[in-house]
Amino acid sequence: MERKTLFADILLPLPVKGVFTYRIPYQLNEFVMVGQRVAVQFGRKKIYSGLIKRLHENVPDHVPKYILHLLDEKAVSNEIQFKFWNWIASYYLCTEGEVMNAALPSAMKLASESNVRLSPGFKPDINVLDEHEFRLTEALLAKKRLAVGEISKLLGFQNVLPLLKKMIDKNYVFMEEELKDGFRAKEEKYVRLDESFYEDEEKMKDLMDSLSSRSFKQLELLMTFLRLSSYPDNREFEIKQKEFLRLANAGLPALNSLVGKKVFRSESKIISRLDFKAADSASGDISLSSHQKEAFVKINLDFEKHDVVLLHGVTSSGKTEIFIKLIQNALDQGKQILYLLPEIALTTHIIHRLQKYFGKRVGVYHSRYNPNERAEVWRNIIGVDADKNKERYDIILGPRSAMFLPYSNLGLIIIDEEHDSSYKQFDPAPRYNARDTAIYLARLHRAKVVLGSATPSIESYFNAMNGKYGYAVLTQRFGGIEMPLITVVDMKGERRRKTLRSNFSSVLMAKIGKALLDGHQAILFQNRRGFSLRLECMQCNWIPQCKNCDVTLTYHKNSELLKCHYCGYSTSIPSSCNDCGSNDIRMMGFGTEKVEEDLEMLFPDAKVARMDLDSTRKKNAFQKIIGDFEERKTNILTGTQMVTKGLDFDNVHVVGVLSTDNMLSFPDFRAHEKSFQMMAQVSGRAGRKGKQGEVVLQSWNPEHPIIKNVVFNDYKGMYESQLEERGKFRYPPYYRLINIKIKHKDFKVLNKGADVFGNILKSKFGNLVYGPEFPMVARVRLYFIKQILLKLPKGKSQAEMKKILLQCLGEYRKLAAYKSVLIQFDVDPV
């Protein structure tokens, strides 16, 4: 039989276009399949793991390299994923390799590590080698090979590459690449009684007699096992080795002795890292109110005509209960469900609610898991789980990254808080919006999508009002609870009357005090972290700036440092002005740390907690903050937008928004929409169970139209006013935007390069091109930045327009003077 010569098109996790063709060794012909990972050499030295995207017999124009290793027995990706990745790359103007890199858990992305070995035939001569060469040679004679990092530690300095280059040139050493596989299955040792003791009970008696006189610890182990297993009735009983030794109060030598005597058998088993404390089976059916039933019926009716339905329900209207009913319907049809949330924080909050109804059929996937845990969820979904006894997840809950798992039979995608900007990936590429991307994923699976929000994005609401999406609405809170009473405080009047205490109005102070007295809790929202927003010299107005970015440094009292929130640079607090030497330096503005400190001073008997990026960095810190607040160990919770998102606390009576003006005055066409959403969402945390809550909005401009929209819960009024402006000035939903960032470390090169690229674009797109101009922050991490905004009308082919845009980029890349200029595309920026 003639042997086939097979070739594979391999997708690599690199920012390079297309696939690379490799040859399959004959002996692997029967084992290779699309979707498996393979190790391949790329370039002269590097080894990567890639995915087989296509198998064929077409001989390429070049002499192909062989694949080095087949890394999987079965496929870990599927055809739908490849189509999905291809669409993301095409729509968001990046490469499939970049999408693959974002999609795969790091434990499944193998890369090579540089190792150093002595060259064959090299005979060290102590008289020729210098000190560093001698020390390294001596170490390699003992250990055969060393990683570059190990050599740095051995020699005591970081940059060893010049030394290695010199030794390679002299043929003393050579470098090789070792493939590192990140995933390791977790194993646990189990102990069970040898089968012979069940067959012959007399043998057990003889054993006990022999142990009683000589080996007390061994006897203790045996008696403990017999008691736990109800010997001789349960032949299948086994126990984890660690647990067994703990219960018997015995050590490993005693157990090993019994294993050696063939009394016990000890064997390793692959187990899951993901054992949630969930019910084994689901609880009873969920009951809906009459309003919820109407919305549920409407969604199912709309599904007959639309693939996407927007569920627009006020805060605390019971959207989650409707989602649970929809999930049950999809499960009854044998389908998989993806439940997306904008924040990891919300994932931990809602997982218990879903597990209550669906038990261990619910899986969770997010970046707080370690790489092996994420790889395990991936393998479970694709059906190559290391733990053969573990059930496959039918429901996956997670933030945007959960969208990339290898689903094969999706029936329903739920996108909760669909308006949230956290669904948008900013850096690195792909800069995708998970809401829009998930809708395309659903199309590939012929699945349905539900978008849920109390404050939908203008684009989604526009699509619903124009018949592109279905639309269901919940106008009342569950259980007949009233919407909160909203009070707007004029901060100018408070200052005039001298009733301000720090950043708190007298109205807010009184309402917090009354709530605490009645045993209720309060939430305060300030959308800036840190203690003060900046330091400023009162004599010359000098303000400390980041040395890498064009931003002021924020004072963080906990660490006593000034920090940059863009690049992470930090420095100590100056004792005097750098420009004029004055000691009169004051803190201006306030962040969540300052709010926390003020609250502790103003309400000394209350327990205050802060929830922002700084306070939730540690593992499980978020769960602790939320848990303490739920259990009423904390009386007041302050934080950034984390506190606005979908959290349900039944004892919160007062919510305060400390500064509405910063949000409203932000120079962005979405500023008013986002401000309405944030204020409405955080207001919804008040009065959720049994009693009408109260909300205080502090503003220096209380007559602002958006504040009035929030007070009267007038989403439609906000929508209509924003829609009129966007139509006038060419913004979504009437136009699609592509923001083009141009970066370089040399200011002059950037300026010239941006102008040249802008002119190329204007020659093709005319007055649809705006810029180039400097953004609000014109330098980040030492790179100067300019941006160009491209506004594409909805009626024209987006694919064709993007094709022209890439042609413009290709034309620009031919100009040698600007080869070092970085250009990034952000499609549909938020």
SVG drawing of the C-alpha trace seen along z (x, -y; Angstrom):
<svg xmlns="http://www.w3.org/2000/svg" viewBox="-49 -81 96 99">
<polyline fill="none" stroke="black" stroke-width="0.4" points="0.0,0.0 1.4,-3.4 2.2,-5.7 0.6,-9.2 2.7,-12.3 0.6,-14.5 1.1,-18.2 -0.5,-20.3 -1.3,-24.0 -0.4,-25.1 -1.7,-28.1 0.8,-29.7 0.1,-32.0 2.0,-34.9 1.1,-38.3 1.9,-37.1 -0.6,-36.6 -1.8,-33.2 -0.8,-29.6 2.5,-27.7 2.8,-24.4 4.7,-21.6 5.2,-18.0 3.7,-15.1 6.2,-12.2 4.8,-9.0 4.5,-7.2 2.0,-9.9 -0.3,-9.7 -2.8,-7.6 -2.9,-9.7 -3.0,-13.3 -6.3,-15.2 -7.5,-18.8 -7.5,-20.6 -4.6,-18.8 -1.6,-20.7 1.8,-20.0 5.3,-21.2 7.1,-22.9 10.3,-24.7 9.7,-28.3 12.7,-30.2 16.2,-28.9 15.8,-28.3 12.4,-28.8 9.9,-26.0 6.2,-26.7 3.0,-24.7 0.6,-25.3 -2.8,-24.0 -3.5,-21.8 -6.0,-23.9 -6.0,-21.7 -4.5,-18.4 -3.8,-17.9 -1.5,-16.4 -0.7,-19.6 3.1,-20.0 4.1,-23.5 6.5,-25.7 9.2,-25.6 10.8,-22.6 8.7,-22.2 10.0,-21.3 8.6,-18.3 6.4,-18.7 8.5,-17.7 5.9,-16.3 2.2,-15.5 1.1,-16.9 -2.5,-15.6 -4.2,-12.2 -7.4,-14.0 -8.3,-17.4 -8.4,-20.2 -10.0,-22.7 -12.8,-22.3 -13.8,-23.7 -16.3,-26.1 -13.6,-27.7 -11.4,-28.2 -14.2,-29.9 -14.9,-32.0 -11.2,-33.1 -11.1,-33.8 -14.1,-36.2 -12.6,-37.9 -9.3,-38.5 -11.1,-39.8 -13.6,-42.1 -11.2,-43.5 -8.2,-43.8 -5.7,-41.6 -4.2,-38.1 -5.6,-34.7 -2.4,-34.0 -3.2,-36.9 -6.8,-35.5 -5.4,-32.1 -3.0,-33.5 -5.9,-35.3 -8.1,-32.2 -5.9,-29.4 -5.1,-29.0 -1.4,-29.6 -1.0,-26.1 -1.9,-24.9 0.5,-27.3 3.9,-25.8 7.0,-27.8 10.6,-26.9 13.1,-27.7 16.7,-28.4 19.1,-25.9 22.9,-26.0 25.1,-22.9 28.8,-22.3 29.8,-21.8 30.7,-18.2 34.4,-17.7 35.1,-20.8 38.0,-20.2 38.1,-23.0 41.6,-24.6 41.8,-26.5 44.6,-28.7 42.4,-29.9 39.0,-30.4 38.3,-33.7 36.6,-33.6 33.0,-33.6 33.7,-31.1 35.4,-28.7 32.5,-28.9 29.9,-28.2 31.9,-25.4 32.4,-23.8 28.6,-24.0 27.8,-22.5 30.2,-19.6 28.3,-18.8 24.7,-19.4 24.9,-18.9 22.5,-21.7 21.4,-25.0 18.6,-27.4 19.6,-31.0 17.9,-32.1 19.9,-29.6 23.1,-30.9 22.2,-34.5 21.7,-33.3 24.9,-31.2 27.1,-34.1 25.3,-36.8 24.4,-39.2 21.4,-39.6 22.6,-40.1 24.6,-36.9 23.8,-36.9 27.1,-38.7 29.1,-36.1 27.1,-33.3 27.5,-34.8 31.3,-35.0 31.4,-31.3 29.2,-30.2 31.5,-32.0 34.5,-30.2 32.5,-26.9 32.7,-26.3 28.9,-26.0 25.7,-25.8 22.1,-26.7 19.1,-24.4 15.4,-24.9 13.5,-22.8 9.7,-22.6 7.8,-23.4 4.3,-22.0 2.4,-24.1 -0.4,-21.6 0.0,-18.9 -2.9,-16.7 -3.4,-16.8 -2.9,-13.4 -4.0,-12.1 -3.0,-8.8 -5.8,-6.5 -5.6,-3.5 -7.8,-0.3 -7.6,3.1 -6.1,6.0 -8.8,8.2 -7.4,11.3 -8.7,10.2 -12.2,10.1 -11.9,13.6 -10.4,15.1 -11.5,13.5 -9.3,16.0 -6.3,14.3 -7.5,11.0 -7.6,12.6 -4.0,13.9 -2.8,10.5 -4.4,8.8 -2.8,11.3 0.6,10.8 0.4,7.0 -1.0,6.7 2.2,7.8 4.8,6.0 3.4,3.1 1.0,0.8 0.9,-2.0 0.3,0.6 -2.5,2.1 -4.0,-1.4 -4.0,-1.9 -5.7,1.4 -8.3,0.9 -9.1,-2.6 -9.6,-1.3 -11.8,1.6 -14.0,-0.8 -14.4,-3.3 -15.1,-0.7 -17.5,1.4 -15.4,4.4 -16.2,6.9 -19.3,5.4 -17.9,2.7 -15.3,4.1 -15.1,0.9 -14.2,-1.3 -11.1,-3.5 -9.8,-6.6 -7.4,-9.4 -4.0,-8.6 -3.6,-11.9 -7.0,-11.7 -6.3,-8.1 -3.0,-8.9 -4.6,-11.9 -7.6,-9.8 -5.3,-7.0 -2.7,-9.4 0.0,-7.4 2.9,-8.1 3.9,-7.1 6.5,-4.5 3.8,-2.4 1.5,-2.6 4.4,-1.8 5.2,1.3 1.6,2.5 1.7,1.9 4.9,3.8 3.2,6.7 0.4,6.5 -2.2,5.6 -3.1,2.4 -2.8,1.2 -1.9,-2.5 -2.6,-3.9 -2.5,-7.4 -5.6,-8.8 -6.1,-11.9 -8.5,-14.2 -10.1,-17.6 -8.8,-20.8 -12.3,-22.2 -14.4,-20.5 -16.9,-23.2 -19.0,-22.8 -22.2,-22.5 -25.2,-20.3 -25.0,-17.0 -28.4,-17.6 -30.6,-20.5 -33.3,-21.8 -36.9,-22.3 -38.4,-24.4 -38.2,-28.2 -41.4,-30.2 -41.9,-33.4 -44.1,-36.4 -46.8,-37.4 -44.6,-40.1 -41.6,-37.7 -43.9,-35.2 -45.0,-37.8 -41.3,-38.7 -40.4,-35.0 -43.2,-34.2 -42.3,-37.3 -38.7,-36.2 -39.7,-32.8 -42.1,-34.2 -39.4,-36.6 -37.0,-33.7 -39.3,-32.5 -38.3,-35.5 -35.1,-36.8 -31.8,-35.2 -31.2,-38.0 -33.6,-39.4 -33.0,-42.4 -34.4,-41.9 -34.8,-45.4 -35.6,-45.2 -35.3,-47.8 -32.8,-47.0 -34.1,-44.2 -36.8,-43.2 -35.8,-39.5 -33.9,-39.1 -31.8,-36.3 -34.8,-34.1 -35.9,-34.5 -32.4,-33.5 -32.6,-30.4 -35.8,-29.4 -34.3,-29.9 -31.2,-27.9 -33.5,-25.0 -35.2,-25.1 -31.9,-24.9 -30.7,-22.0 -33.9,-20.1 -33.0,-20.3 -29.5,-18.9 -27.7,-22.2 -24.8,-24.0 -25.2,-27.4 -22.8,-30.3 -23.6,-32.9 -21.4,-36.0 -20.8,-38.6 -18.7,-41.7 -16.6,-41.2 -15.0,-38.3 -16.5,-39.8 -20.1,-39.2 -19.1,-35.6 -18.3,-34.7 -21.5,-36.4 -23.9,-34.6 -22.3,-31.1 -24.1,-30.0 -27.5,-31.0 -27.0,-28.9 -25.5,-25.9 -28.6,-25.9 -30.7,-25.0 -28.2,-23.1 -25.7,-21.6 -22.4,-20.3 -23.5,-21.0 -22.2,-24.6 -18.6,-25.4 -16.8,-28.6 -14.0,-30.0 -12.0,-33.2 -8.5,-34.7 -8.5,-34.3 -8.1,-30.5 -4.5,-29.4 -3.3,-28.2 -3.9,-24.5 -7.4,-25.1 -8.3,-27.0 -6.8,-24.2 -8.9,-21.7 -12.1,-23.6 -11.1,-23.7 -10.4,-20.0 -13.7,-19.3 -15.7,-21.2 -13.9,-19.6 -14.3,-16.1 -10.7,-15.2 -10.9,-15.7 -8.0,-14.2 -10.5,-13.2 -12.6,-10.5 -15.2,-10.4 -16.0,-14.1 -19.2,-15.3 -18.9,-17.6 -20.2,-21.1 -23.4,-22.1 -23.3,-25.6 -20.3,-27.9 -20.3,-31.1 -17.6,-33.7 -16.3,-37.0 -15.4,-37.7 -12.6,-35.0 -15.2,-32.3 -16.4,-32.9 -13.3,-31.3 -13.9,-27.8 -14.3,-25.0 -18.1,-24.6 -19.6,-22.1 -23.4,-22.5 -24.2,-25.9 -28.0,-26.6 -28.1,-29.8 -25.8,-32.7 -26.8,-35.1 -25.0,-38.4 -25.8,-40.0 -25.2,-43.7 -24.7,-43.9 -24.1,-47.6 -20.9,-47.3 -17.6,-48.5 -15.7,-45.7 -16.9,-43.4 -14.4,-45.3 -10.8,-44.1 -8.4,-47.0 -4.8,-45.7 -3.3,-43.6 -5.1,-42.6 -7.6,-41.3 -9.5,-44.4 -12.9,-42.7 -16.2,-43.5 -17.5,-40.2 -21.1,-41.2 -20.9,-41.7 -18.5,-38.8 -20.7,-36.4 -23.6,-37.2 -21.5,-36.0 -20.5,-32.9 -24.2,-32.1 -24.8,-32.4 -22.1,-29.7 -23.9,-27.4 -27.4,-28.5 -28.0,-29.4 -30.1,-32.1 -28.8,-35.2 -30.4,-37.2 -29.0,-40.6 -29.9,-41.7 -29.7,-45.1 -31.5,-47.7 -29.7,-50.4 -29.1,-48.9 -26.4,-50.3 -27.8,-52.8 -26.8,-50.5 -28.6,-47.4 -31.8,-49.5 -31.6,-51.0 -31.5,-47.5 -34.4,-46.4 -36.5,-49.4 -35.8,-49.0 -36.7,-45.3 -33.2,-43.8 -33.5,-42.3 -36.5,-41.1 -37.5,-43.1 -39.0,-42.2 -39.4,-44.5 -39.7,-44.4 -40.9,-47.7 -41.5,-46.7 -39.2,-45.5 -39.8,-41.9 -42.1,-41.6 -43.6,-45.1 -40.6,-46.9 -40.6,-50.6 -37.8,-52.2 -35.5,-54.2 -36.3,-57.8 -33.5,-59.9 -32.4,-63.3 -30.1,-65.6 -27.9,-67.8 -26.6,-71.2 -23.0,-71.2 -22.7,-74.9 -25.5,-75.6 -23.8,-73.2 -20.5,-75.1 -22.3,-78.5 -24.1,-77.4 -20.8,-75.8 -22.6,-72.5 -20.0,-70.3 -18.0,-67.9 -15.0,-66.9 -16.7,-65.7 -20.1,-64.8 -23.2,-66.9 -25.3,-67.4 -28.1,-65.5 -26.0,-62.5 -24.5,-62.6 -28.0,-62.6 -29.3,-59.7 -26.2,-57.5 -26.6,-58.3 -30.3,-57.4 -29.7,-54.2 -26.9,-53.0 -29.2,-53.8 -31.9,-51.7 -29.5,-48.8 -29.3,-49.3 -26.2,-49.6 -24.9,-52.1 -23.0,-52.1 -21.0,-55.1 -19.7,-55.4 -16.6,-57.4 -15.2,-56.5 -11.6,-57.3 -9.2,-55.1 -6.4,-56.4 -6.4,-59.0 -6.1,-62.3 -6.1,-62.7 -3.0,-64.9 -0.6,-67.0 -0.3,-70.7 2.0,-73.5 0.0,-76.5 2.8,-78.9 3.5,-78.0 0.9,-75.3 3.5,-72.5 1.9,-69.1 4.0,-65.8 3.9,-64.0 4.7,-60.4 8.1,-60.2 6.8,-57.7 3.3,-59.1 1.6,-62.4 -0.6,-62.1 -0.5,-63.4 0.4,-61.0 -2.2,-59.8 -1.5,-59.8 -2.1,-56.4 -2.0,-56.8 -1.9,-53.1 1.5,-52.8 2.6,-56.4 3.4,-56.7 2.5,-58.7 1.4,-56.2 0.7,-56.3 -2.5,-54.4 -1.3,-53.9 2.2,-52.3 2.5,-51.6 5.4,-54.0 5.6,-55.1 7.7,-57.6 7.8,-58.9 5.9,-62.0 7.9,-65.2 8.5,-67.3 8.8,-70.5 8.0,-71.7 10.4,-70.6 10.1,-73.9 10.0,-76.7 11.0,-74.8 7.9,-75.8 6.6,-73.5 3.0,-74.5 2.0,-71.4 -1.7,-70.3 -3.8,-67.3 -6.4,-68.1 -9.4,-65.9 -10.4,-62.7 -10.4,-59.0 -11.8,-55.9 -9.0,-55.8 -9.9,-59.3 -13.6,-58.4 -12.8,-55.4 -10.7,-57.5 -13.4,-60.2 -16.1,-57.7 -14.2,-56.1 -13.7,-59.5 -17.3,-60.7 -18.9,-57.4 -16.4,-55.9 -18.8,-53.2 -19.3,-51.9 -17.2,-49.2 -16.2,-50.6 -14.8,-48.6 -13.4,-49.7 -13.8,-47.9 -11.6,-48.9 -8.7,-47.6 -6.2,-48.2 -8.2,-46.4 -9.1,-43.4 -5.7,-42.4 -5.2,-39.5 -6.8,-36.2 -10.2,-35.9 -10.1,-39.5 -13.2,-40.4 -15.1,-37.4 -14.2,-38.5 -15.3,-42.1 -18.6,-40.9 -19.1,-38.2 -18.5,-40.5 -21.0,-43.0 -23.6,-40.3 -23.2,-39.0 -23.5,-42.6 -20.0,-42.6 -19.5,-45.8 -21.9,-48.7 -20.6,-51.0 -19.1,-49.9 -17.3,-52.5 -15.8,-51.8 -15.3,-52.5 -17.6,-51.2 -17.2,-47.7 -20.0,-48.6 -22.4,-49.5 -22.6,-46.1 -25.4,-43.7 -24.7,-43.0 -27.7,-42.2 -27.7,-43.1 -31.0,-43.0 -30.1,-45.4 -28.8,-48.4 -31.0,-51.5 -28.8,-54.4 -26.7,-54.8 -24.6,-57.9 -22.9,-59.1 -20.2,-61.5 -19.3,-63.2 -21.5,-63.1 -19.7,-65.9 -16.4,-64.1 -18.4,-61.5 -20.6,-63.9 -17.8,-66.3 -15.5,-63.5 -14.6,-64.4 -16.2,-61.3 -19.3,-61.0 -20.5,-58.2 -20.0,-60.2 -23.6,-61.0 -24.8,-57.5 -22.2,-55.9 -23.0,-58.4 -26.7,-57.6 -25.9,-53.9 -23.5,-54.1 -25.8,-56.3 -28.9,-54.2 -27.1,-51.0 -25.6,-52.1 -29.0,-53.6 -30.5,-50.1 -28.5,-48.7 -30.7,-50.6 -33.9,-49.3 -33.9,-45.9 -35.9,-43.8 -38.9,-45.1 -38.4,-48.8 -37.9,-51.7 -34.3,-52.8 -32.8,-56.3 -30.2,-57.6 -28.3,-60.9 -26.6,-62.4 -24.1,-65.1 -23.6,-67.6 -22.2,-71.0 -24.6,-71.1 -27.9,-69.7 -29.9,-70.8 -28.0,-68.7 -30.4,-66.8 -28.8,-63.4 -29.2,-63.8 -32.9,-64.6 -33.1,-61.4 -31.7,-59.4 -34.0,-60.9 -37.1,-60.1 -35.7,-56.7 -36.2,-58.1 -34.1,-55.8 -36.1,-56.7 -35.5,-60.4 -31.7,-59.9 -31.8,-57.6 -33.7,-60.1 -31.5,-63.1 -28.3,-61.1 -29.6,-59.6 -30.3,-63.1 -26.8,-64.2 -25.2,-61.1 -27.0,-61.3 -25.9,-65.0 -22.2,-64.2 -21.8,-60.8 -21.6,-58.5 -22.9,-55.0 -25.5,-53.6 -25.6,-55.5 -21.9,-55.1 -19.2,-52.6 -16.0,-53.8 -12.4,-52.7 -9.9,-54.4 -6.4,-54.3 -3.6,-54.8 -0.1,-55.8 2.8,-55.4 6.5,-56.2 9.1,-57.1 10.4,-60.0 8.0,-62.9 9.1,-64.3 8.9,-60.9 5.4,-60.4 4.2,-63.8 5.5,-63.3 4.4,-59.6 0.9,-60.4 0.5,-63.1 1.7,-60.9 -0.7,-58.0 -3.5,-60.5 -3.0,-61.8 -3.0,-58.2 -6.3,-57.5 -7.9,-60.8 -7.0,-60.0 -9.3,-56.9 -11.9,-57.9 -12.1,-61.7 -14.1,-63.5 -14.7,-60.2 -11.2,-60.7 -10.8,-62.8 -7.3,-63.7 -4.5,-62.9 -4.7,-64.6 -3.3,-64.0 -5.6,-62.1 -6.2,-63.2 -3.2,-61.2 -0.6,-61.8 2.2,-59.7 2.0,-56.3 5.0,-54.1 7.4,-56.4 5.4,-56.2 4.0,-59.4 0.5,-58.9 -1.6,-60.4 -5.0,-59.1 -7.1,-59.1 -10.8,-58.4 -12.5,-56.8 -16.3,-57.1 -17.8,-54.5 -21.5,-54.9 -23.7,-51.8 -25.0,-51.5 -21.6,-50.7 -19.8,-47.3 -17.7,-47.2 -15.6,-44.3 -14.8,-46.3 -14.0,-49.5 -11.6,-47.5 -10.0,-45.9 -9.2,-49.4 -7.9,-50.4 -5.5,-47.5 -4.3,-48.5 -3.6,-51.9 -1.5,-50.3 0.4,-48.2 1.2,-51.4 2.4,-53.1 4.6,-50.2 6.5,-50.5 7.9,-53.9 11.3,-53.1 11.2,-56.3 8.1,-55.0 8.8,-51.3 9.3,-51.7 6.0,-53.6 3.4,-51.4 -0.1,-51.4 -3.0,-49.8 -6.6,-49.5 -9.5,-49.6 -12.7,-48.6 -15.9,-49.8 -14.1,-51.6 -16.1,-52.2"/>
</svg>
